[in-house]
Amino acid sequence: MRKNIGNTLTLCDVMRAYDTVYVGFPIWWDHEPAIVDTFLESYDLSGKTMVPFATSGGSGAGGSDRSVAAACPGAHVEPARLVR
């Protein structure tokens, strides 16, 4: 068993430290998986720049940038980029 190293930082603490957040995901039927929205909705990302990027075997980024923007009220969301 791994020894406790005493790290008391939470993911919320870490997210607060960044002005720009890159979020990557696969495209499923022109959108990001719902779990990505759930993750984004769990944090206050207002005032941050969100840069969505995605992988897809055949389609474009679809409406994922709009969906990410809806999950991050108050954040500036860049257009989704497709990485192949």
PyRosetta script that sets phi, psi and omega in degrees:
from pyrosetta import init, pose_from_sequence

init()
pose = pose_from_sequence("MRKNIGNTLTLCDVMRAYDTVYVGFPIWWDHEPAIVDTFLESYDLSGKTMVPFATSGGSGAGGSDRSVAAACPGAHVEPARLVR")
pose.set_psi(1, 140.9)
pose.set_omega(1, -178.2)
pose.set_phi(2, -76.2)
pose.set_psi(2, 137.5)
pose.set_omega(2, 178.9)
pose.set_phi(3, -70.8)
pose.set_psi(3, 139.9)
pose.set_omega(3, 176.9)
pose.set_phi(4, -65.2)
pose.set_psi(4, 123.0)
pose.set_omega(4, -177.7)
pose.set_phi(5, -94.7)
pose.set_psi(5, 2.4)
pose.set_omega(5, 172.7)
pose.set_phi(6, 77.0)
pose.set_psi(6, 22.8)
pose.set_omega(6, 178.3)
pose.set_phi(7, -76.6)
pose.set_psi(7, 119.0)
pose.set_omega(7, -178.5)
pose.set_phi(8, -105.4)
pose.set_psi(8, 4.9)
pose.set_omega(8, 177.4)
pose.set_phi(9, -72.3)
pose.set_psi(9, 139.8)
pose.set_omega(9, 174.5)
pose.set_phi(10, -104.9)
pose.set_psi(10, 168.1)
pose.set_omega(10, 177.6)
pose.set_phi(11, -62.5)
pose.set_psi(11, -33.0)
pose.set_omega(11, 176.3)
pose.set_phi(12, -61.2)
pose.set_psi(12, -41.7)
pose.set_omega(12, 177.2)
pose.set_phi(13, -61.2)
pose.set_psi(13, -42.8)
pose.set_omega(13, -178.3)
pose.set_phi(14, -67.4)
pose.set_psi(14, -44.1)
pose.set_omega(14, -179.6)
pose.set_phi(15, -61.7)
pose.set_psi(15, -35.7)
pose.set_omega(15, 179.6)
pose.set_phi(16, -63.1)
pose.set_psi(16, -24.3)
pose.set_omega(16, -175.6)
pose.set_phi(17, -76.7)
pose.set_psi(17, -10.4)
pose.set_omega(17, -174.4)
pose.set_phi(18, -113.0)
pose.set_psi(18, 142.6)
pose.set_omega(18, 174.4)
pose.set_phi(19, -92.6)
pose.set_psi(19, -27.5)
pose.set_omega(19, -179.4)
pose.set_phi(20, -122.3)
pose.set_psi(20, 131.3)
pose.set_omega(20, -179.1)
pose.set_phi(21, -123.6)
pose.set_psi(21, 122.2)
pose.set_omega(21, 174.8)
pose.set_phi(22, -94.3)
pose.set_psi(22, 132.0)
pose.set_omega(22, 179.1)
pose.set_phi(23, -131.0)
pose.set_psi(23, 123.3)
pose.set_omega(23, -178.0)
pose.set_phi(24, -114.1)
pose.set_psi(24, 150.0)
pose.set_omega(24, -176.8)
pose.set_phi(25, -164.3)
pose.set_psi(25, 161.7)
pose.set_omega(25, 171.6)
pose.set_phi(26, -81.6)
pose.set_psi(26, 152.1)
pose.set_omega(26, 174.0)
pose.set_phi(27, -87.0)
pose.set_psi(27, 126.3)
pose.set_omega(27, 175.3)
pose.set_phi(28, -120.0)
pose.set_psi(28, 109.8)
pose.set_omega(28, 178.6)
pose.set_phi(29, 52.6)
pose.set_psi(29, 52.0)
pose.set_omega(29, 175.5)
pose.set_phi(30, 72.0)
pose.set_psi(30, 10.6)
pose.set_omega(30, 179.9)
pose.set_phi(31, -144.3)
pose.set_psi(31, 165.2)
pose.set_omega(31, 174.1)
pose.set_phi(32, -74.5)
pose.set_psi(32, 155.7)
pose.set_omega(32, 175.7)
pose.set_phi(33, -61.1)
pose.set_psi(33, 147.1)
pose.set_omega(33, -177.6)
pose.set_phi(34, -56.8)
pose.set_psi(34, -30.7)
pose.set_omega(34, -179.0)
pose.set_phi(35, -63.7)
pose.set_psi(35, -27.6)
pose.set_omega(35, 177.0)
pose.set_phi(36, -65.8)
pose.set_psi(36, -44.6)
pose.set_omega(36, 177.0)
pose.set_phi(37, -61.8)
pose.set_psi(37, -41.6)
pose.set_omega(37, 178.3)
pose.set_phi(38, -60.0)
pose.set_psi(38, -44.0)
pose.set_omega(38, 177.5)
pose.set_phi(39, -60.4)
pose.set_psi(39, -49.2)
pose.set_omega(39, -177.3)
pose.set_phi(40, -64.7)
pose.set_psi(40, -38.6)
pose.set_omega(40, 179.7)
pose.set_phi(41, -68.3)
pose.set_psi(41, -14.8)
pose.set_omega(41, -178.6)
pose.set_phi(42, -79.4)
pose.set_psi(42, -8.3)
pose.set_omega(42, -175.8)
pose.set_phi(43, -127.0)
pose.set_psi(43, 152.4)
pose.set_omega(43, 172.4)
pose.set_phi(44, -85.8)
pose.set_psi(44, 101.7)
pose.set_omega(44, -177.3)
pose.set_phi(45, -104.0)
pose.set_psi(45, 11.9)
pose.set_omega(45, 179.5)
pose.set_phi(46, -61.2)
pose.set_psi(46, 139.1)
pose.set_omega(46, -179.1)
pose.set_phi(47, 84.9)
pose.set_psi(47, -7.6)
pose.set_omega(47, 179.9)
pose.set_phi(48, -95.2)
pose.set_psi(48, 158.9)
pose.set_omega(48, 172.7)
pose.set_phi(49, -98.0)
pose.set_psi(49, 123.6)
pose.set_omega(49, 179.2)
pose.set_phi(50, -102.8)
pose.set_psi(50, 131.6)
pose.set_omega(50, 178.6)
pose.set_phi(51, -121.0)
pose.set_psi(51, 95.5)
pose.set_omega(51, 178.8)
pose.set_phi(52, -80.5)
pose.set_psi(52, 139.6)
pose.set_omega(52, 172.5)
pose.set_phi(53, -138.3)
pose.set_psi(53, 150.8)
pose.set_omega(53, -171.6)
pose.set_phi(54, -142.4)
pose.set_psi(54, 160.4)
pose.set_omega(54, 171.5)
pose.set_phi(55, -114.4)
pose.set_psi(55, 148.1)
pose.set_omega(55, 178.2)
pose.set_phi(56, -156.5)
pose.set_psi(56, 140.2)
pose.set_omega(56, 179.1)
pose.set_phi(57, -81.0)
pose.set_psi(57, -16.0)
pose.set_omega(57, -176.1)
pose.set_phi(58, -156.8)
pose.set_psi(58, -22.9)
pose.set_omega(58, -177.5)
pose.set_phi(59, -106.3)
pose.set_psi(59, 175.3)
pose.set_omega(59, 175.5)
pose.set_phi(60, -84.6)
pose.set_psi(60, -166.1)
pose.set_omega(60, -179.0)
pose.set_phi(61, -75.7)
pose.set_psi(61, -9.0)
pose.set_omega(61, 176.2)
pose.set_phi(62, 58.9)
pose.set_psi(62, -139.0)
pose.set_omega(62, 179.7)
pose.set_phi(63, -97.0)
pose.set_psi(63, 22.0)
pose.set_omega(63, -174.1)
pose.set_phi(64, -64.9)
pose.set_psi(64, -33.1)
pose.set_omega(64, 179.0)
pose.set_phi(65, -66.6)
pose.set_psi(65, -35.9)
pose.set_omega(65, 176.4)
pose.set_phi(66, -67.4)
pose.set_psi(66, -39.9)
pose.set_omega(66, 178.9)
pose.set_phi(67, -66.4)
pose.set_psi(67, -41.4)
pose.set_omega(67, 177.7)
pose.set_phi(68, -63.8)
pose.set_psi(68, -42.0)
pose.set_omega(68, 178.6)
pose.set_phi(69, -60.7)
pose.set_psi(69, -39.6)
pose.set_omega(69, 179.1)
pose.set_phi(70, -66.1)
pose.set_psi(70, -30.7)
pose.set_omega(70, -179.8)
pose.set_phi(71, -82.2)
pose.set_psi(71, -11.2)
pose.set_omega(71, -176.5)
pose.set_phi(72, -126.6)
pose.set_psi(72, 64.0)
pose.set_omega(72, -178.7)
pose.set_phi(73, -59.2)
pose.set_psi(73, 135.3)
pose.set_omega(73, 178.9)
pose.set_phi(74, 88.5)
pose.set_psi(74, -5.4)
pose.set_omega(74, 177.7)
pose.set_phi(75, -95.7)
pose.set_psi(75, 153.1)
pose.set_omega(75, 171.1)
pose.set_phi(76, -89.6)
pose.set_psi(76, 120.4)
pose.set_omega(76, -177.3)
pose.set_phi(77, -109.7)
pose.set_psi(77, 119.3)
pose.set_omega(77, 175.9)
pose.set_phi(78, -70.0)
pose.set_psi(78, 159.1)
pose.set_omega(78, 174.2)
pose.set_phi(79, -60.4)
pose.set_psi(79, 142.3)
pose.set_omega(79, -179.8)
pose.set_phi(80, -65.3)
pose.set_psi(80, 138.0)
pose.set_omega(80, 178.4)
pose.set_phi(81, -107.9)
pose.set_psi(81, 139.2)
pose.set_omega(81, 178.7)
pose.set_phi(82, -98.5)
pose.set_psi(82, 129.2)
pose.set_omega(82, 178.6)
pose.set_phi(83, -112.9)
pose.set_psi(83, 122.5)
pose.set_omega(83, -179.7)
pose.set_phi(84, -114.5)
pose.dump_pdb("model.pdb")
